[in-house]
Amino acid sequence: MSYLKPRSVEQSSNLMSPSLLVRPDLKDWNIIRLNAGCFQLISKSVESQWRELAALVDNTRYQLSKEEVESCVKPLMFNLLASPADNLLRNFSNKNMTVKELVMLLDHLHIETALTTLCLPVPLSIVDQPVSNIVLREGDQLVLSCKATGFPYPHYTWFKEQQQVPSFNDEPVLIVNNISRTAAGRYVCRIHQTNHITQQTTCLFTSHTDVTVEPRPFTAHNQSQFSNTDGCGPVFTQQPESVSVHKGDAVLLSCLAVGLPPPQYHWVKNGLLIAGNNTQQLTLCNVDLDSAGEYYCIAKNIVGETRSQTAVVTVTPEMYAKVIEVKVNRPTKRARNARQCLVDCSTNIFLMSLASQCTPSNSTMPSWTNSRHVPMTERSFLNSLLY
């Protein structure tokens, strides 16, 4: 562990935390002037860190020699009630250390119990907010940070979607290594402080951070980077495409996703799962109007799942035309007598019979040039004219 060693305690007052406010009636006192109860409380608070406290004054006028540091321990051999921290503070007082200078050292070690006897409360205030949005990939490191000032020191608790994030209590920085897609969500930090005089607690919340976790790219080039225990959520490398067909045609929708382990496929039509198809291709045979709709595929493995883009299938009703071309060489007796036929000897008659559905754009309109090619209904009609 490394500790901050100011060049000079007197010249380093700017290192004191701006959230600390030393009691005006004490700040210029030599620390030995503190009453016995206060002095013992400070001594007890630094008991476990007295060597770190001694190291902080290196290269200052309060620096202790190696012999002076060891002398803090020697009385223990003769007096079980003796305290190295108590002896260290007395050495500091012999060098005329003031309360304000001791506060600065205690602040570096965040020894709050000792500081509550020497400092006044300072209201809680958030000075740094976490970022509002962050986009990461699977396997990245998530780092969120905030900062608040005040005394007693602020305490931090991180939450994700109103659930406390474990193992990161009382830290202004949230670090999550090797994140998965489950790390995506909304994060916020709750900061609270309890006034050491009134015992009232103040609680503030930072702004929210929306974390998005995208699938980690998985290709043949980086496949060797994954161990047997690693995984990668599916990523689509081929998307299904929209298509427009005619009634009776066949449709093939296909996609491709990579992941570790390899994903399974599930097709969805208009929000409903299509049962019995777990491959990367969906075949629709002899489509009708009910086959039209929005289709997409879900690729899923044990790490996560993702969905493809939507492919729209449009089915156009079939329409075709039957063209009947009849060449009449001579007028018939029945036509002349009835005066109902306007057919001339040199005139071609085109009889059009339209079905109820449209002709496909890529189809050729059929044509009949004599009666043997004409369907039975048209043939009967021609016979009534010609014979």
C-alpha positions in Angstrom: 0.0 0.0 0.0 1.3 3.5 -0.9 0.5 6.6 1.1 0.5 10.2 0.2 3.5 11.9 1.7 3.1 15.7 1.5 6.3 17.7 1.1 5.3 19.9 4.0 2.3 19.6 6.3 2.3 23.4 6.7 2.4 23.9 2.9 -0.2 21.2 2.1 -3.3 22.6 3.7 -4.8 22.6 0.2 -4.8 18.8 0.4 -7.3 18.9 3.2 -10.7 17.7 1.9 -13.0 20.7 1.1 -15.8 18.9 2.9 -14.0 19.1 6.2 -14.6 22.0 8.6 -12.4 22.0 11.6 -13.9 23.4 14.8 -12.7 27.0 14.9 -12.0 26.8 18.7 -9.6 23.9 18.2 -7.9 24.2 14.9 -4.8 26.1 16.1 -4.4 24.2 19.3 -1.4 21.9 19.9 -3.0 18.4 20.0 -1.8 17.8 23.6 -4.3 20.5 24.7 -7.3 18.3 23.8 -9.1 17.0 26.8 -8.2 13.5 27.9 -11.4 11.9 26.6 -11.0 13.4 23.2 -7.3 12.5 23.1 -8.0 8.9 24.0 -10.8 8.6 21.5 -8.5 9.7 18.7 -5.7 7.4 19.9 -8.1 4.4 19.9 -9.4 5.3 16.4 -5.9 5.3 14.9 -4.7 2.2 16.8 -4.8 -0.1 13.8 -3.3 2.4 11.5 -0.7 4.2 13.6 2.2 3.1 11.4 0.5 4.5 8.3 -0.2 7.7 10.2 3.5 8.0 11.0 4.5 7.4 7.4 2.3 10.3 6.2 4.6 12.8 7.9 7.8 11.6 6.2 9.7 14.5 4.6 8.0 17.1 6.9 9.1 18.7 10.1 7.0 16.1 12.0 9.0 13.2 10.5 10.0 10.6 13.1 13.3 8.8 13.1 13.3 5.0 13.0 14.2 5.0 16.7 11.3 7.3 17.5 8.9 5.0 15.7 10.2 1.9 17.5 10.0 3.8 20.8 6.3 3.9 20.4 6.2 0.1 20.7 8.8 -0.4 23.5 6.5 0.7 26.4 4.3 -2.3 25.6 6.9 -4.6 27.0 6.5 -3.0 30.4 2.9 -1.7 30.4 0.2 -3.8 28.8 -2.1 -0.8 28.8 0.3 1.4 26.8 -0.7 2.3 23.3 1.6 2.9 20.3 -1.0 5.3 18.8 -1.0 7.2 22.1 2.8 7.5 22.1 2.8 8.5 18.4 0.4 11.4 19.1 2.5 12.5 22.0 5.6 12.6 19.7 3.5 14.7 17.3 2.6 17.1 20.1 6.2 17.4 21.1 6.8 18.7 17.6 4.0 21.2 18.0 1.5 19.6 15.6 -1.8 21.5 15.6 -5.3 20.1 15.5 -5.8 21.3 11.9 -2.7 19.5 10.8 -3.8 16.3 12.5 -7.2 16.6 10.8 -5.4 16.7 7.5 -3.6 13.5 8.2 -6.7 11.7 9.6 -8.6 12.7 6.5 -6.0 11.0 4.3 -6.7 7.7 6.1 -10.5 8.4 6.4 -10.5 7.8 10.1 -14.0 9.2 10.6 -14.5 8.4 14.3 -11.5 10.6 15.3 -12.6 13.4 12.9 -16.1 13.6 14.4 -14.6 14.9 17.6 -12.6 17.6 15.7 -14.9 18.7 12.8 -18.3 20.2 12.3 -21.0 18.7 10.1 -21.0 19.7 6.4 -24.2 19.1 4.3 -24.2 16.3 1.7 -23.8 17.5 -1.9 -23.4 15.5 -5.2 -20.6 17.1 -7.2 -20.1 14.4 -9.9 -22.9 12.5 -11.6 -22.5 9.2 -13.5 -22.8 9.2 -17.3 -26.4 9.0 -18.6 -25.8 6.3 -21.2 -23.1 3.8 -21.9 -22.9 1.1 -24.6 -20.6 -1.9 -24.1 -20.0 -5.4 -25.5 -20.1 -8.7 -23.7 -16.8 -9.3 -21.9 -16.1 -5.6 -21.4 -15.6 -3.9 -18.0 -18.4 -1.7 -16.7 -17.2 1.3 -14.7 -19.6 3.9 -13.2 -18.6 6.6 -10.8 -20.0 9.5 -8.9 -18.8 11.8 -6.1 -20.3 13.6 -3.2 -18.9 15.9 -0.5 -19.9 16.4 3.1 -19.0 15.3 6.5 -19.4 12.8 8.0 -18.2 11.1 4.9 -20.9 10.1 2.4 -21.8 6.4 2.0 -22.6 4.9 -1.4 -24.9 2.1 -2.4 -25.4 1.1 -6.1 -28.6 -0.2 -7.5 -29.6 -1.8 -10.8 -33.3 -1.8 -11.6 -34.1 -1.1 -7.9 -32.0 -4.1 -6.8 -28.9 -3.5 -4.8 -25.7 -4.5 -6.6 -23.9 -7.0 -4.4 -20.3 -6.6 -3.2 -20.0 -2.9 -4.0 -21.2 -1.3 -0.9 -19.9 2.1 0.2 -17.9 2.7 -2.9 -18.2 5.8 -5.2 -17.0 3.7 -8.1 -18.9 0.6 -9.5 -16.7 -1.9 -11.4 -18.1 -5.0 -13.0 -15.6 -7.1 -15.0 -16.4 -9.4 -17.9 -20.0 -8.3 -18.2 -22.7 -10.4 -19.9 -25.9 -9.2 -21.4 -27.6 -9.6 -18.1 -25.7 -6.5 -16.9 -27.8 -4.3 -19.2 -30.3 -2.1 -17.4 -30.7 1.2 -15.5 -28.2 2.0 -12.7 -28.4 4.6 -9.9 -26.4 5.3 -6.8 -27.9 6.2 -3.4 -25.7 8.4 -1.3 -26.5 9.0 2.4 -24.9 10.7 5.4 -25.7 10.8 9.1 -25.1 14.0 11.0 -22.8 13.1 13.9 -24.4 15.8 16.1 -28.1 15.6 15.3 -28.1 12.0 14.2 -30.3 12.9 11.2 -29.7 11.0 8.0 -29.7 12.7 4.6 -30.2 10.6 1.5 -29.7 11.7 -2.2 -29.8 9.8 -5.5 -27.7 10.3 -8.5 -29.0 10.6 -12.0 -29.7 7.3 -13.8 -27.3 5.5 -16.2 -28.8 3.3 -18.9 -26.3 0.5 -19.7 -26.7 -1.3 -23.1 -24.7 -4.5 -23.6 -24.3 -5.7 -27.2 -23.4 -9.3 -28.2 -19.7 -9.9 -28.4 -18.7 -10.6 -32.1 -18.1 -14.2 -32.8 -16.3 -15.3 -35.9 -14.0 -18.0 -37.1 -11.0 -15.6 -36.4 -11.7 -15.2 -32.7 -13.3 -18.5 -31.9 -10.1 -19.8 -30.4 -10.3 -17.0 -27.8 -13.2 -18.7 -26.1 -12.6 -21.4 -23.5 -15.0 -24.2 -22.9 -16.5 -22.3 -20.0 -17.0 -19.1 -22.0 -20.0 -18.3 -24.0 -21.2 -15.8 -26.6 -24.7 -14.7 -27.2 -26.1 -15.1 -30.8 -25.3 -12.5 -33.4 -27.1 -12.5 -36.8 -24.8 -12.4 -39.8 -27.6 -13.0 -42.4 -31.0 -11.4 -42.1 -34.3 -12.6 -43.6 -35.5 -10.4 -46.5 -39.0 -9.2 -47.4 -40.6 -10.8 -50.4 -43.7 -10.3 -52.6 -45.2 -13.4 -54.2 -48.4 -14.6 -55.9 -51.0 -17.0 -54.5 -49.8 -20.6 -55.0 -46.1 -19.7 -55.1 -43.4 -20.9 -52.6 -41.5 -18.7 -50.2 -38.1 -19.4 -48.6 -37.0 -17.2 -45.7 -33.5 -17.8 -44.4 -31.1 -16.3 -41.8 -27.8 -17.2 -40.1 -26.6 -16.5 -36.6 -23.3 -17.3 -34.8 -22.7 -17.8 -31.2 -21.1 -20.1 -28.6 -22.7 -22.6 -28.1 -24.3 -22.6 -31.6 -27.8 -21.1 -31.3 -31.1 -22.7 -32.0 -33.7 -21.0 -34.3 -37.3 -20.2 -33.7 -39.5 -18.5 -36.3 -42.3 -16.1 -35.4 -45.2 -14.9 -37.6 -47.2 -11.9 -36.6 -46.0 -12.3 -33.0 -46.9 -16.0 -32.7 -44.3 -18.8 -32.6 -44.3 -21.1 -35.5 -44.2 -24.6 -34.1 -42.1 -27.4 -35.5 -39.4 -25.3 -37.2 -36.1 -25.0 -35.5 -33.8 -24.4 -38.4 -32.3 -21.3 -40.0 -34.7 -21.7 -43.0 -38.5 -21.3 -43.1 -40.2 -22.7 -46.2 -43.8 -21.8 -47.1 -45.3 -23.9 -49.9 -48.4 -23.0 -52.0 -48.9 -19.8 -50.1 -52.4 -18.2 -49.9 -53.6 -14.8 -48.6 -53.3 -16.1 -45.0 -49.6 -16.7 -45.5 -49.0 -12.9 -45.7 -47.6 -11.2 -42.6 -44.5 -10.2 -40.7 -41.9 -12.9 -40.0 -38.7 -12.9 -37.9 -36.4 -15.4 -36.4 -35.1 -15.7 -32.8 -31.6 -17.2 -32.3 -31.1 -18.5 -28.7 -28.4 -20.3 -26.7 -27.6 -20.6 -23.0 -25.8 -17.2 -23.0 -28.7 -15.2 -24.4 -31.0 -14.6 -27.3 -31.6 -12.1 -30.1 -34.1 -11.5 -32.9 -33.5 -10.9 -36.5 -35.0 -8.0 -38.5 -38.6 -8.4 -39.7 -39.3 -9.8 -43.1 -42.7 -8.9 -44.7 -44.3 -11.5 -46.9 -46.8 -10.0 -49.3 -49.2 -12.4 -51.2 -50.9 -10.9 -54.4 -54.1 -12.5 -55.6 -53.7 -14.3 -59.0 -55.4 -12.9 -62.1 -55.2 -14.3 -65.6 -56.9 -13.6 -68.8 -58.1 -16.0 -71.5 -57.9 -14.6 -74.9 -59.9 -16.3 -77.6 -59.0 -15.4 -81.1 -61.4 -16.8 -83.8 -60.9 -16.2 -87.5 -64.3 -16.3 -89.3 -64.0 -17.0 -93.0 -67.7 -16.5 -93.9 -70.8 -15.3 -92.2 -73.2 -18.0 -91.1 -76.8 -18.4 -92.1 -78.0 -18.1 -88.5 -76.1 -14.9 -88.1 -77.5 -13.3 -91.3 -81.1 -14.3 -90.5 -81.0 -13.1 -86.9 -79.0 -9.9 -87.8 -77.3 -10.3 -84.5 -73.8 -10.9 -85.7 -71.7 -8.0 -86.6 -68.9 -10.3 -87.9 -67.4 -9.4 -91.3 -65.8 -12.0 -93.4 -62.4 -10.3 -93.1 -62.8 -9.4 -89.4 -61.0 -11.1 -86.5 -63.2 -11.6 -83.4 -61.5 -11.4 -80.1 -63.5 -12.7 -77.2 -62.2 -11.9 -73.8 -63.1 -14.0 -70.8 -61.7 -12.6 -67.5 -61.4 -14.8 -64.5 -61.9 -13.4 -61.0 -58.1 -13.3 -60.3 -55.2 -11.3 -61.8 -52.6 -12.6 -64.2 -49.1 -13.0 -62.8 -46.7 -10.4 -64.1 -44.3 -13.0 -65.3 -47.0 -15.2 -67.1 -47.9 -15.1 -70.8 -51.5 -14.5 -71.6 -52.9 -17.7 -73.4 -54.3 -17.4 -76.9 -56.4 -19.8 -78.9 -56.5 -19.5 -82.7 -59.0 -22.2 -83.4 -61.8 -24.0 -81.6 -59.8 -27.0 -80.6 -57.7 -24.8 -78.2 -60.7 -23.1 -76.7 -62.0 -24.4 -73.3 -65.4 -26.1 -73.4 -67.5 -23.0 -72.5 -65.9 -20.8 -75.1 -66.1 -23.6 -77.7 -69.9 -24.0 -77.1 -70.3 -20.3 -77.6 -68.4 -20.3 -80.9 -70.4 -23.3 -82.1 -73.6 -21.3 -81.5 -72.2 -18.6 -83.8 -70.6 -20.6 -86.5 -73.0 -23.5 -87.0 
